[in-house]
Amino acid sequence: MVPAGTRVPVTITYLEMTRRPGFDRPSLPNGPPTVLLAAEKPPVWYFLNLYSAVGGPWEWTDKFATDPEELRAYVQDPKVTLYTLMRAGWPAGFFLLDARQNGAVELGYLGLVPEAIGLGLGDWLLKTAIHAAWDIPGTKTVKLETCTLDHPRALGLYQKAGFTPVGQAEISRVLSRDRDMPSHTEDT
């Protein structure tokens, strides 16, 4: 267990998809009622609650340090769409599509809350997000990034869905919470 406050090395992998995928739109998973809702001008608190619920275990902390007005402008931009996956009456996950760059759509965030992991929703959510990105007029490329702090299966899932790695960067981060990690860390 690596304690909070430890500086750890992180590899960021940048991925792209340059043509619409060959797979069909997935059907909603069986089970409790499930819907996907696109938010209209979501308040910052709503985005941050989803961001924290999904990303907390994976060290998603950057947006908490963003200027509130800058964050509001981002999540309420007409070319940015926040989708919430509702299952059995509660938010099970979300994704965000950022189409502000001409011809490129960034899958800015995607994930499930811990209670929804293992219910067969991850593959459905990713494939749905990919199709939603390609449905945006003028899309020529869909991009995303992941890192070694994300879910251990994230990179493989993205590649299986048709994304290709196009670059990497090495950074370091200070852990905000204790977590299991490989032993190649350095103290702060």
VOKE-411834 format. One record per residue (C-alpha): residue number from 1; residue in one letter; x, y, z negated. Coordinates in nm, 2 decimals, padded with zeros to 4 digits. Layout:
# residues N
   k r   east  north     up
 NUM A      X      Y      Z
...
# end
This chain:
# residues 188
   k r   east  north     up
   1 M  00.00  00.00  00.00
   2 V  00.14  00.34  00.10
   3 P  00.04  00.61 -00.14
   4 A -00.12  00.94 -00.05
   5 G  00.13  01.21  00.00
   6 T  00.37  00.99  00.19
   7 R  00.50  01.12  00.53
   8 V  00.46  00.85  00.79
   9 P  00.56  00.82  01.16
  10 V  00.27  00.82  01.40
  11 T  00.26  00.73  01.77
  12 I  00.00  00.91  01.98
  13 T -00.10  00.73  02.30
  14 Y -00.27  00.94  02.57
  15 L -00.51  00.74  02.80
  16 E -00.70  00.82  03.12
  17 M -00.96  00.66  03.35
  18 T -00.96  00.79  03.70
  19 R -01.27  00.62  03.84
  20 R -01.61  00.52  03.72
  21 P -01.59  00.18  03.55
  22 G -01.71 -00.14  03.72
  23 F -01.92 -00.25  03.42
  24 D -02.29 -00.18  03.39
  25 R -02.44  00.05  03.12
  26 P -02.47 -00.17  02.81
  27 S -02.81 -00.26  02.66
  28 L -02.88 -00.15  02.31
  29 P -02.77 -00.41  02.06
  30 N -03.03 -00.63  01.90
  31 G -03.13 -00.56  01.54
  32 P -03.27 -00.26  01.36
  33 P -03.40  00.04  01.56
  34 T -03.10  00.21  01.73
  35 V -03.10  00.54  01.92
  36 L -02.84  00.77  02.06
  37 L -02.91  01.14  02.01
  38 A -02.74  01.44  02.18
  39 A -02.72  01.73  01.94
  40 E -02.81  02.08  02.05
  41 K -02.58  02.34  01.90
  42 P -02.49  02.13  01.60
  43 P -02.39  02.31  01.28
  44 V -02.03  02.27  01.18
  45 W -02.13  02.09  00.86
  46 Y -02.31  01.82  01.06
  47 F -02.00  01.76  01.28
  48 L -01.77  01.76  00.98
  49 N -01.99  01.51  00.79
  50 L -01.98  01.27  01.09
  51 Y -01.61  01.34  01.14
  52 S -01.54  01.26  00.77
  53 A -01.76  00.96  00.75
  54 V -01.61  00.80  01.06
  55 G -01.26  00.93  01.05
  56 G -01.18  00.93  00.67
  57 P -01.03  00.59  00.67
  58 W -00.81  00.68  00.98
  59 E -00.67  01.01  00.85
  60 W -00.89  01.24  01.07
  61 T -00.82  01.55  00.87
  62 D -00.72  01.82  01.13
  63 K -01.06  01.97  01.18
  64 F -01.09  02.05  00.81
  65 A -00.80  02.30  00.86
  66 T -00.96  02.46  01.17
  67 D -01.10  02.81  01.13
  68 P -01.48  02.77  01.08
  69 E -01.56  03.02  01.36
  70 E -01.33  02.84  01.60
  71 L -01.48  02.51  01.50
  72 R -01.83  02.64  01.55
  73 A -01.75  02.77  01.89
  74 Y -01.60  02.43  01.98
  75 V -01.89  02.21  01.87
  76 Q -02.15  02.45  02.00
  77 D -01.99  02.51  02.34
  78 P -02.24  02.42  02.62
  79 K -01.97  02.20  02.78
  80 V -01.92  02.00  02.45
  81 T -02.18  01.74  02.36
  82 L -02.20  01.56  02.02
  83 Y -02.38  01.22  02.03
  84 T -02.50  01.06  01.71
  85 L -02.57  00.68  01.70
  86 M -02.86  00.63  01.46
  87 R -02.93  00.28  01.34
  88 A -03.19  00.18  01.09
  89 G -03.25  00.55  01.01
  90 W -02.89  00.65  00.93
  91 P -02.59  00.77  01.13
  92 A -02.38  00.47  01.22
  93 G -02.13  00.65  01.44
  94 F -02.08  00.92  01.70
  95 F -01.88  01.04  02.00
  96 L -01.81  01.38  02.14
  97 L -01.75  01.47  02.51
  98 D -01.56  01.78  02.60
  99 A -01.61  01.89  02.96
 100 R -01.45  02.23  02.93
 101 Q -01.15  02.14  03.15
 102 N -01.25  02.14  03.52
 103 G -01.28  01.79  03.65
 104 A -01.17  01.62  03.33
 105 V -01.39  01.50  03.04
 106 E -01.22  01.43  02.71
 107 L -01.37  01.17  02.49
 108 G -01.27  01.38  02.19
 109 Y -01.39  01.16  01.91
 110 L -01.55  00.81  01.90
 111 G -01.61  00.58  01.61
 112 L -01.83  00.41  01.36
 113 V -01.89  00.46  00.99
 114 P -01.73  00.18  00.78
 115 E -02.07  00.02  00.71
 116 A -02.13 -00.02  01.09
 117 I -01.80 -00.18  01.18
 118 G -01.85 -00.55  01.27
 119 L -02.21 -00.51  01.38
 120 G -02.13 -00.53  01.75
 121 L -02.18 -00.15  01.80
 122 G -01.82 -00.04  01.89
 123 D -01.81 -00.19  02.24
 124 W -02.16 -00.06  02.31
 125 L -02.07  00.29  02.19
 126 L -01.75  00.31  02.39
 127 K -01.91  00.19  02.71
 128 T -02.20  00.42  02.67
 129 A -01.96  00.72  02.61
 130 I -01.77  00.63  02.92
 131 H -02.08  00.62  03.13
 132 A -02.20  00.95  02.98
 133 A -01.87  01.11  03.06
 134 W -01.89  01.00  03.42
 135 D -02.24  01.13  03.45
 136 I -02.12  01.48  03.39
 137 P -02.11  01.65  03.74
 138 G -01.76  01.70  03.88
 139 T -01.59  01.44  03.66
 140 K -01.27  01.31  03.82
 141 T -01.09  01.19  03.51
 142 V -01.20  01.08  03.16
 143 K -00.93  01.12  02.89
 144 L -00.88  01.02  02.53
 145 E -00.61  00.97  02.28
 146 T -00.55  00.74  01.99
 147 C -00.28  00.69  01.74
 148 T -00.13  00.44  01.51
 149 L -00.34  00.57  01.22
 150 D -00.66  00.48  01.41
 151 H -00.84  00.14  01.38
 152 P -00.58 -00.13  01.47
 153 R -00.80 -00.25  01.76
 154 A -00.87  00.09  01.91
 155 L -00.59  00.10  02.17
 156 G -00.67 -00.25  02.29
 157 L -01.05 -00.17  02.31
 158 Y -00.98  00.14  02.52
 159 Q -00.75 -00.05  02.76
 160 K -01.00 -00.34  02.79
 161 A -01.27 -00.08  02.88
 162 G -01.05  00.05  03.17
 163 F -00.83  00.33  03.02
 164 T -00.46  00.33  03.12
 165 P -00.19  00.48  02.89
 166 V -00.03  00.78  03.06
 167 G  00.20  00.90  02.78
 168 Q  00.30  00.89  02.42
 169 A  00.42  01.13  02.16
 170 E  00.59  01.07  01.82
 171 I  00.49  01.29  01.52
 172 S  00.47  01.24  01.15
 173 R  00.17  01.30  00.91
 174 V  00.13  01.31  00.54
 175 L -00.13  01.06  00.42
 176 S -00.43  01.21  00.25
 177 R -00.52  00.88  00.08
 178 D -00.36  00.55 -00.01
 179 R -00.37  00.30  00.27
 180 D -00.23 -00.03  00.40
 181 M  00.04  00.03  00.66
 182 P  00.36 -00.12  00.80
 183 S  00.66 -00.05  00.57
 184 H  00.84  00.19  00.81
 185 T  00.75  00.51  00.62
 186 E  00.96  00.79  00.48
 187 D  00.90  00.97  00.16
 188 T  00.81  01.34  00.16
# end
